[in-house]
Amino acid sequence: MESSFSEITAQLRDKLAEIDDIQAAAAVLGWDMTTYMPPGGSAARGRQLATLARLAHERATDPALGKTLDAAESRFEAEIGTTIAAAADNDDAALLRLVRREYERRIRIPSKFAAEAADHSTRSYGVWATARGENDFAAVQPYLEKTLDLSRRYADFFDTYVHPADVFIDDSDFGLSVELIRPLFAELGAGLKPLVQRIAAQPKPRHEFLHRHYPEAQQIAFGDKIARRLGYDFTRGRQDKTHHPFMTKFSHGDVRITTRVNEQDIGDNTFSVMHEVGHALYEQGVAEKYESTPLNGGTSNGVHESQSRLWENLVGRSRGFWQHSFGDLQAAFPDQLRDVSAEEFYRAINLVEPSLIRTDADEVTYNLHVIIRFELECRLLEGDLAIEDLPAAWHDAYEDALGVRAPSDVDGVLQDVHWYAGFIGGSFQGYALGNIISCQVYETALEENPNITTHVQRGELMPLLHWLQNNIYRHGSKYTTQQLLERVTGSGITLAPYFRYLHEKFGDLYELDNLTGT
């Protein structure tokens, strides 16, 4: 007797759970590597992660998995009476679509290559962590050259791309490509540059108090308080220090965040916490029924970043949020903020000023940092730019786009971890897409619940969180980016809400008129 669809999918889910367990174990080792592991553990950790990468890849490309997937697809259409593609809202169909996409992608990658890439990534990260502290690009250059070689080799396993970066973009932001992103970024840059220039001509708000001495212990304690206020569940997570903050998920009940602290900059830890909590809220909000399947996570880098940027910027840098929360910050740092008002603090944290560091950039200039990196990635993969010339190209691009030039590679090509702990390509476009999408989503939330702004002013953030959980988080990876945006906002990716937000907020802050013409 032929097995039923439910019986076959149970077999499929068992296979997927085993893959998920191996990947979760690797994620735990990766988290430890970037938080507590001593430098001497780097070589062994590379071997351990390579082993897990090989095991996960072998199971994910096992012909038996493919046969089970074939059977599940066949029985679904026979029992449900429609195609998997047409069953847009069906959970089982969504799982089969996603597993099929990942399976077809993975079977192109040899297990030996997957292990080699994982081992190299671990070694490269260790060298970068040291080289960054010593401003020594030469030390990590050969590793980055191998990363570029591995990236091109990876892209060559796929024969359908138009641009080699498409392979990586498709992996992180499925459905998008260089052909679609480049014109979007061109329009974005064209709208941002005149706005930056107009703001630069205005007087700067007082902001020196942001760089007084803020002891680490008090910053960590305040960050924990803010994380809880935003809704982060510490019974299913924890926070630790690292070089470059990130969020990681081991299971539905274990979603962790990391941060960094600069005792001379109160904003570094504060907004890092908000950013990573935004990621974590998304992951903690995914429906538990998706546990141990590919549906158990955010749908794309762009949508994920939209949530981190929504909580960090649209909420965390809003006037209303600090009207309520500044008293707590002042109580935590009474000496440092004794002569500062909530309004002065709000204006200071929204200072617009061309800078060198992406993660510290203001909302207006931030996307210019992303566009620079996106273009450098494309040029590297195209063969138009060599690794040895990358530092100079970085400095030139910053001078052209933002009018600043880093005094060293620490604040230049060494500042971001991405190229030193993974492939080159698809690493950065999600950050800009996230800013754009965050405004689409938030604008829709306010249209459906205009009282959200008042709630934020009162420190009541649960109405917004619940709206996001219901409309975005619970769906996990059930829908693609475009499908999710169509469901939530009624349109695909569009720049209009983003520019409306910038023009309204910064037009008010800097007393600028006729911003719609910028």
C-alpha positions in Angstrom: 0.0 0.0 0.0 1.3 3.4 -1.0 2.3 5.7 1.9 0.2 8.7 2.6 1.3 12.3 2.4 1.4 12.6 6.2 3.6 9.5 6.5 6.0 10.6 3.8 6.3 14.2 5.3 7.0 12.7 8.7 10.0 10.9 7.1 11.0 14.1 5.4 10.8 16.1 8.6 13.0 13.5 10.4 15.7 13.9 7.8 15.4 17.7 8.0 15.6 17.6 11.8 18.9 15.7 11.7 20.4 18.3 9.3 19.1 21.1 11.5 20.7 19.5 14.6 24.1 19.4 12.9 23.8 23.0 11.8 22.7 24.1 15.2 25.8 22.3 16.7 27.9 24.2 14.3 26.2 27.4 15.2 27.0 26.8 18.9 30.7 26.3 18.0 30.6 29.5 15.9 29.0 31.5 18.7 31.7 30.2 21.1 34.4 31.1 18.6 33.4 34.7 18.5 32.7 35.2 22.2 34.7 33.0 24.6 37.0 30.7 22.7 40.7 31.4 23.4 42.9 32.2 20.3 44.7 28.9 20.6 41.5 27.0 19.7 41.2 28.5 16.2 42.9 25.6 14.3 40.9 22.9 16.0 37.7 24.9 15.7 38.2 25.2 12.0 38.5 21.4 11.8 35.5 20.8 13.9 33.3 23.2 11.9 34.6 21.7 8.7 33.5 18.3 9.9 30.0 19.5 10.8 29.7 21.3 7.5 30.6 18.2 5.6 28.2 16.0 7.6 25.3 18.5 7.2 26.1 18.9 3.5 26.2 15.1 3.0 22.8 14.7 4.6 21.3 17.7 2.8 22.4 16.2 -0.6 21.7 12.6 0.2 19.8 11.0 -2.7 17.5 9.4 -0.2 16.4 12.9 0.9 15.7 13.7 -2.8 13.6 10.5 -3.2 11.6 11.3 -0.1 11.1 14.9 -1.4 9.9 13.5 -4.8 7.5 11.2 -3.1 6.1 14.0 -0.8 5.6 16.3 -3.7 3.8 13.6 -5.7 1.5 12.6 -2.8 0.7 16.3 -2.0 -0.6 17.0 -5.4 -2.5 13.7 -5.5 -4.2 14.2 -2.2 -4.7 18.0 -2.1 -5.7 18.2 -5.7 -3.6 21.3 -6.6 0.0 22.0 -7.5 2.6 22.9 -4.9 3.2 26.2 -6.6 -0.4 27.2 -6.5 -0.9 26.4 -2.8 0.6 29.7 -1.7 -0.8 29.7 1.9 -0.4 26.0 2.6 2.4 25.2 5.2 3.2 21.8 3.7 3.5 23.3 0.3 5.7 26.1 1.6 8.0 23.6 3.2 8.2 21.5 0.0 9.0 24.5 -2.1 11.8 25.7 0.2 13.3 22.2 0.7 13.3 21.6 -3.1 15.0 25.0 -3.7 17.7 24.2 -1.1 18.1 20.7 -2.2 18.6 21.6 -5.8 21.1 24.2 -4.7 23.1 22.1 -2.4 23.5 19.1 -4.7 25.6 21.3 -6.9 28.1 21.8 -4.1 30.6 18.9 -3.5 30.9 18.0 0.2 34.7 18.4 0.0 34.3 22.0 -1.1 31.8 22.7 1.7 34.3 21.4 4.2 37.2 23.3 2.7 35.2 26.6 2.7 34.1 26.1 6.3 37.7 25.4 7.4 39.0 28.4 5.5 36.3 30.7 6.9 37.3 29.8 10.5 41.0 30.4 9.9 40.3 33.6 8.0 38.2 34.9 10.9 40.9 34.3 13.4 43.5 36.1 11.3 41.2 39.0 10.7 40.4 39.4 14.4 44.2 39.9 15.1 44.9 41.8 11.9 42.2 44.3 12.6 43.6 45.1 16.0 47.1 45.6 14.4 46.0 47.5 11.3 47.7 44.7 9.2 45.8 44.1 6.0 48.9 42.3 4.6 48.4 39.6 7.2 44.9 38.7 6.0 45.4 39.5 2.3 46.3 36.0 1.3 43.3 34.6 3.2 41.0 37.1 1.4 42.5 36.2 -1.9 41.6 32.5 -1.2 38.1 33.6 -0.1 37.7 35.3 -3.5 38.9 32.2 -5.3 36.5 30.1 -3.2 33.6 32.5 -4.0 34.2 32.3 -7.7 34.5 28.5 -7.5 31.2 28.4 -5.6 29.5 30.6 -8.2 30.8 28.4 -11.0 28.9 25.4 -9.6 25.8 27.3 -10.9 25.4 27.8 -14.6 22.3 30.0 -14.7 23.6 33.2 -13.2 24.0 36.5 -15.2 26.4 37.9 -12.6 28.5 35.8 -10.2 27.1 37.9 -7.3 23.6 36.7 -8.2 24.4 33.2 -6.8 25.0 34.8 -3.3 22.2 37.3 -3.6 19.8 34.5 -4.5 20.9 32.6 -1.4 20.4 35.5 1.0 17.7 37.5 -0.8 15.9 35.0 -3.0 14.4 36.4 -6.2 16.7 39.5 -6.4 19.8 40.0 -8.5 22.5 42.5 -9.5 20.3 43.5 -12.4 17.5 44.5 -10.1 19.5 45.9 -7.2 21.9 48.1 -9.1 19.2 50.5 -10.5 17.4 50.5 -7.1 20.7 51.5 -5.4 21.4 54.1 -8.1 18.0 55.7 -7.4 18.6 55.4 -3.7 22.1 57.0 -3.9 20.7 59.8 -6.1 18.1 60.6 -3.5 20.4 60.5 -0.5 23.4 62.5 -1.7 21.6 65.9 -2.1 19.9 65.3 1.3 23.3 64.7 2.9 24.6 67.8 1.3 21.7 70.0 2.5 21.9 68.7 6.1 25.7 69.2 6.1 25.2 72.9 5.5 23.0 73.2 8.7 24.3 73.7 12.3 25.1 70.5 14.1 23.2 69.7 17.3 25.0 69.5 20.6 26.4 65.9 20.9 29.6 65.9 22.9 27.9 64.3 25.9 27.5 61.1 23.9 31.3 60.6 24.2 31.8 61.1 27.9 32.9 58.1 30.0 30.2 55.5 30.3 31.4 52.5 32.3 30.9 49.1 30.7 29.0 47.4 33.5 26.3 50.2 33.6 26.1 50.1 29.8 25.5 46.3 29.8 22.9 46.6 32.6 21.0 49.4 30.7 21.2 47.4 27.5 19.6 44.4 29.2 16.8 46.7 30.4 16.2 48.0 26.9 16.2 44.5 25.5 13.5 43.5 27.9 11.5 46.6 27.2 11.6 45.8 23.5 10.2 42.3 24.2 13.3 40.1 24.1 12.7 36.9 26.0 15.7 36.2 28.2 14.3 32.8 29.1 15.0 31.9 25.5 18.1 33.9 25.0 21.2 35.6 26.5 23.6 38.4 25.6 27.4 38.3 25.4 30.2 40.5 24.1 32.0 40.0 20.7 34.1 41.9 18.2 31.2 42.4 15.7 27.7 42.0 17.2 25.4 39.4 15.8 22.3 37.3 16.6 22.3 33.5 16.4 19.6 30.9 16.7 20.1 27.3 17.9 16.4 26.5 18.3 13.0 28.0 19.0 14.0 28.2 22.7 17.6 29.5 22.3 18.0 32.7 20.3 21.1 34.7 21.4 22.4 38.1 20.8 25.9 39.7 21.2 27.1 43.3 21.6 30.2 45.4 22.0 30.9 48.2 24.4 32.8 51.5 23.8 33.1 53.3 27.1 33.5 56.6 25.2 30.3 56.2 23.2 27.0 55.5 24.8 25.3 54.9 21.5 27.6 52.0 20.4 26.2 49.4 22.8 22.7 50.9 23.2 21.9 50.8 19.5 23.8 47.6 18.9 21.5 46.0 21.5 18.4 47.3 19.8 19.6 46.2 16.4 20.3 42.6 17.5 17.2 42.4 19.6 15.3 43.3 16.4 16.8 40.2 14.7 16.0 38.1 17.8 12.4 39.2 18.1 11.9 38.0 14.6 13.4 34.6 15.3 11.7 34.3 18.7 8.4 35.1 17.0 8.5 32.4 14.3 5.7 29.8 14.9 7.0 26.9 17.0 5.4 24.4 14.6 8.2 25.2 12.1 10.9 24.0 14.6 13.7 21.8 13.0 12.6 22.7 9.4 13.9 25.3 6.9 10.8 27.4 7.6 12.1 28.1 11.1 13.8 31.4 10.4 13.5 34.8 8.7 12.6 34.7 5.1 15.6 36.8 3.8 18.5 39.0 4.8 16.5 42.1 3.6 13.4 41.3 5.7 15.6 40.3 8.7 17.4 43.6 8.5 14.1 45.4 8.2 13.3 44.2 11.6 16.6 45.1 13.2 16.5 48.5 11.6 12.9 49.1 12.5 13.5 48.5 16.2 16.9 50.3 16.2 15.9 53.4 14.2 12.2 53.8 13.6 11.5 53.0 17.3 14.9 53.4 19.0 15.9 56.7 17.5 12.5 58.2 17.7 11.6 61.2 19.8 8.7 59.3 21.4 10.9 56.4 22.6 13.3 58.7 24.4 10.6 60.9 25.9 9.8 57.8 27.9 13.2 56.1 28.2 15.6 59.0 28.8 14.8 59.1 32.5 16.0 55.6 32.9 19.2 56.3 30.9 19.8 59.4 33.0 19.3 57.4 36.2 21.9 54.9 35.0 24.4 57.7 34.2 23.5 60.7 36.4 26.9 62.4 36.2 27.3 62.0 32.5 23.8 63.2 31.6 23.1 65.7 34.4 23.1 68.6 32.0 21.3 66.9 29.1 17.5 67.0 28.2 15.6 64.2 26.4 15.2 66.5 23.4 18.9 67.2 23.3 19.6 63.5 23.5 17.2 62.8 20.7 18.8 65.3 18.4 22.3 64.1 19.3 21.6 60.5 18.4 20.2 61.6 15.1 23.2 63.7 14.1 23.8 63.4 10.4 27.4 63.4 9.5 29.5 61.6 6.9 31.6 59.0 8.7 33.9 56.0 8.2 32.1 53.2 10.1 29.0 51.6 8.6 27.6 50.3 11.9 27.9 53.8 13.5 26.5 55.6 10.5 23.3 57.8 10.8 20.1 56.9 9.0 20.7 59.3 6.1 24.3 58.3 5.2 24.1 54.6 6.2 22.9 53.2 2.8 25.8 55.0 1.1 28.1 52.7 3.1 26.2 49.7 1.8 26.2 50.8 -1.8 30.0 51.2 -1.6 30.4 47.6 -0.4 28.0 46.2 -2.8 29.8 47.7 -5.8 33.2 46.5 -4.4 31.9 43.0 -4.1 30.6 43.1 -7.7 33.9 44.4 -9.0 35.9 41.7 -7.1 33.8 38.9 -8.5 33.8 40.5 -12.0 37.7 40.5 -11.9 37.7 44.3 -12.3 39.4 44.7 -8.9 42.2 42.7 -7.3 42.4 42.0 -3.5 45.7 43.8 -3.3 44.0 47.0 -4.7 41.0 46.7 -2.4 42.2 49.0 0.4 42.9 51.8 -2.0 39.6 51.3 -3.8 37.8 51.4 -0.5 39.4 54.7 0.5 38.7 56.2 -2.9 35.0 55.2 -2.9 34.5 56.7 0.6 36.1 60.0 -0.5 33.9 60.1 -3.6 30.6 59.2 -1.9 30.9 60.6 1.6 33.9 63.0 1.4 35.8 61.2 4.1 39.0 59.1 4.0 40.1 56.6 6.7 43.5 57.2 8.2 44.1 53.4 8.2 42.6 50.1 7.1 41.1 49.5 10.5 38.4 52.0 9.7 38.5 50.9 6.0 38.6 47.5 4.5 39.2 45.7 7.8 36.1 47.1 9.6 33.5 44.5 8.6 33.8 40.8 9.4 31.7 39.6 6.5 34.3 38.9 3.8 36.6 37.4 6.4 34.1 34.8 7.7 32.3 33.7 4.6 32.1 34.3 0.9 32.5 37.5 -1.0 29.1 38.4 -2.6 25.6 38.8 -1.2 26.9 40.1 2.1 25.7 43.7 2.2 22.7 44.5 0.0 20.3 43.2 2.7 21.3 46.0 5.0 20.0 48.7 2.5 17.0 46.6 1.5 16.3 46.3 5.3 16.2 50.1 5.7 13.8 50.4 2.7 11.5 47.5 3.8 11.4 48.7 7.4 9.7 51.9 6.4 7.2 50.1 4.2 6.3 47.8 7.0 6.2 50.5 9.7 4.1 52.8 7.5 1.6 50.0 7.1 1.6 49.3 10.8 0.8 52.9 11.5 -2.0 53.0 8.9 -3.6 49.9 10.5 -3.0 51.1 14.1 -2.4 54.9 14.3 -2.1 54.6 18.1 1.3 52.8 17.9 3.1 56.2 18.0 1.3 57.1 21.2 2.0 53.7 22.7 5.8 54.1 22.0 5.7 57.5 23.7 4.3 55.7 26.8 6.8 53.0 26.7 4.2 50.5 25.6 5.9 48.5 22.8 3.9 45.4 22.9 1.1 46.6 20.5 3.8 47.1 17.8 5.5 43.8 18.6 2.2 41.9 18.5 1.4 43.5 15.1 4.8 42.4 13.7 4.5 38.9 15.2 1.1 38.4 13.6 2.0 39.9 10.2 5.6 38.9 9.7 7.4 36.9 12.4 5.1 33.9 12.8 5.4 33.1 9.1 9.1 32.3 9.3 10.3 31.5 5.7 6.9 30.5 4.5 6.8 33.4 2.0 9.5 35.0 -0.2 10.4 38.6 0.4 8.2 39.9 -2.4 5.3 37.6 -1.4 5.5 38.8 2.2 5.6 42.4 1.3 2.6 42.0 -1.0 0.7 40.4 1.8 1.7 43.0 4.4 2.0 46.3 2.5 0.3 45.6 -0.8 3.3 46.2 -3.0 6.8 44.9 -3.7 10.0 46.8 -2.6 9.6 50.5 -3.1 11.6 53.5 -2.1 8.7 55.9 -1.5 8.0 55.2 2.2 11.7 55.3 3.0 12.1 58.7 1.5 8.9 60.0 3.1 10.3 58.9 6.5 13.7 60.5 6.0 12.2 63.8 4.7 9.7 64.1 7.5 12.1 63.2 10.3 15.2 65.0 9.2 13.3 67.9 7.6 12.0 68.6 11.1 15.3 68.0 12.8 17.3 70.3 10.5 14.5 72.7 9.6 14.6 71.9 5.9 11.9 72.9 3.4 11.0 71.3 0.0 12.7 68.0 0.7 10.4 66.2 -1.7 12.6 67.8 -4.4 15.8 66.3 -3.2 
